[in-house]
Amino acid sequence: MGIRSFIKRKVSEKLSNTDTSPRAPNTRQPPKPPATPLPNEPDSEGFVAVLRESELGDGAGRTVAVNGQAIAVFNANGQYYAIDDACSHEDAPLGEGAVSGTTVACPYHDWIFDFTNGDCISFPDRPVGCFSAKSAEGFVWVGERTRHGTDDRGGEHADGLTTSEHAS
């Protein structure tokens, strides 16, 4: 299985809240108390709870589903941000990318995005969309879209990969 197929499968599992990864039974640790369930309904401002604050450490990102749409959520020093999960190059899941400060590197070809505003650092004409995000009551919440990104896809690689299409 190629990396792209693997990533697509993982994103699909996250969106459907299933995980097919085999896990060995853990008999050494006592069971954890049940976690507080996510609120089922939007709050009074229309924000949807997507995960517990404890599930997203500082400097981390994660893909979540909001009304069937994949959104990448990031934590930078306790401030939460949400952007479209699909990279504007080849739709890679940005929630799986490497985070540095307030930027994320696309896991496919290293395009860099500022997740505070959706700007693409690598190719400025290729931003991704943004959503409002907040933390309250121990949960991370995602609200309405605040910026639309580009619908364009394809383009140069930023990881040094050369394909026959881009070869000199």
C-alpha positions in Angstrom: 0.0 0.0 0.0 1.4 3.4 -0.9 1.6 6.3 1.5 -1.2 8.1 -0.2 -3.6 5.1 0.1 -2.6 4.7 3.7 -3.3 8.3 4.5 -6.6 8.3 2.7 -7.6 5.2 4.6 -6.6 6.8 7.9 -8.5 10.0 7.1 -11.6 8.0 6.1 -11.4 6.0 9.4 -11.2 9.3 11.3 -14.1 10.7 9.5 -16.2 7.7 10.2 -14.9 7.2 13.7 -13.6 3.7 13.0 -10.1 2.4 13.4 -9.0 -0.9 11.9 -5.5 -0.9 13.4 -4.8 -4.0 15.4 -4.1 -3.4 19.1 -2.7 -5.8 21.6 -4.8 -6.1 24.8 -3.4 -4.0 27.6 -3.8 -5.9 30.9 -1.2 -3.9 33.0 -3.1 -0.6 33.4 -6.4 -0.2 35.2 -9.2 1.0 32.9 -9.5 4.7 32.6 -12.7 6.4 33.8 -15.1 7.1 30.9 -14.3 10.4 29.2 -16.9 13.1 29.1 -18.8 12.6 25.9 -18.6 15.4 23.3 -21.7 17.6 23.2 -24.0 16.4 20.5 -25.5 19.8 19.6 -23.9 23.0 18.5 -23.5 25.7 21.2 -25.4 29.0 21.2 -23.0 30.5 18.7 -23.2 27.5 16.2 -19.8 26.0 17.2 -19.5 22.2 17.1 -17.5 20.3 19.6 -14.9 18.2 17.7 -12.6 16.9 20.5 -11.5 17.3 24.1 -8.7 19.8 24.8 -6.7 17.0 26.3 -6.7 15.1 23.0 -4.7 17.8 21.2 -1.4 18.7 22.8 0.5 22.0 22.2 2.2 22.0 18.8 -0.1 19.3 17.4 -2.6 18.9 14.7 -5.4 16.5 14.0 -8.1 15.8 11.4 -11.7 16.0 12.6 -15.1 15.8 10.8 -17.6 18.6 11.1 -20.9 17.8 9.3 -19.1 15.3 7.1 -16.3 17.7 6.1 -12.7 17.1 7.0 -11.1 19.9 8.9 -7.6 20.2 10.3 -7.5 21.5 13.9 -4.2 22.8 15.5 -3.1 23.8 19.0 -0.5 26.5 19.3 0.2 27.6 22.9 -3.4 26.8 23.9 -4.9 28.7 21.0 -6.9 26.6 18.6 -7.1 27.0 14.8 -9.1 25.2 12.1 -8.4 25.1 8.4 -9.5 22.9 5.4 -7.8 19.6 5.8 -7.1 19.2 2.1 -3.8 20.7 0.9 -4.2 23.0 -2.2 -1.6 21.0 -4.0 -2.8 17.4 -4.0 -5.5 17.3 -1.3 -3.2 15.7 1.4 -4.5 15.7 4.9 -3.0 18.8 6.6 -4.0 17.6 10.0 -1.4 14.8 9.6 1.4 17.3 8.7 4.4 18.3 10.9 3.7 21.4 13.0 6.3 24.1 13.6 5.1 27.2 15.5 2.0 28.2 13.7 2.7 26.5 10.4 2.1 23.0 9.1 4.0 21.1 6.4 1.9 19.1 4.0 2.7 15.4 4.5 2.9 14.7 0.7 5.2 17.3 -0.7 6.1 19.8 2.1 4.0 22.8 1.1 4.0 25.1 4.2 0.7 26.6 5.4 0.1 29.2 8.2 -2.8 27.7 10.0 -3.7 31.0 11.7 -4.9 32.5 8.4 -4.7 29.8 5.8 -1.9 31.4 3.8 0.3 29.1 1.8 3.9 30.1 2.5 5.3 27.9 -0.3 3.0 29.2 -3.0 1.1 32.4 -1.9 -1.6 32.1 -4.5 -2.8 28.7 -3.0 -4.3 29.4 0.4 -6.6 27.0 2.2 -9.9 27.9 3.8 -10.2 28.8 7.5 -12.9 28.3 10.2 -13.4 30.0 13.6 -12.3 27.8 16.5 -12.3 28.1 20.3 -12.0 26.2 23.5 -14.6 26.1 26.2 -15.8 23.7 28.9 -12.8 21.4 28.1 -13.6 21.0 24.5 -12.3 22.3 21.2 -15.1 23.8 19.0 -15.2 24.7 15.3 -17.5 27.3 14.0 -18.3 28.9 10.7 -16.0 29.4 7.7 -14.1 32.6 7.9 -12.1 32.4 4.7 -12.4 30.5 1.5 -9.3 28.9 0.0 -8.5 28.3 -3.6 -10.1 25.5 -5.6 -7.0 25.1 -7.8 -5.0 21.9 -7.4 -1.7 20.6 -8.7 1.5 22.5 -9.2 5.2 22.3 -8.3 6.5 20.1 -5.6 8.3 21.6 -2.6 10.1 18.4 -1.4 12.6 18.1 -4.3 10.5 15.4 -6.1 10.8 15.7 -9.8 8.3 13.9 -12.0 8.4 13.5 -15.8 5.8 16.3 -16.0 8.2 18.7 -14.1 11.5 17.3 -15.4 13.9 19.7 -17.2 
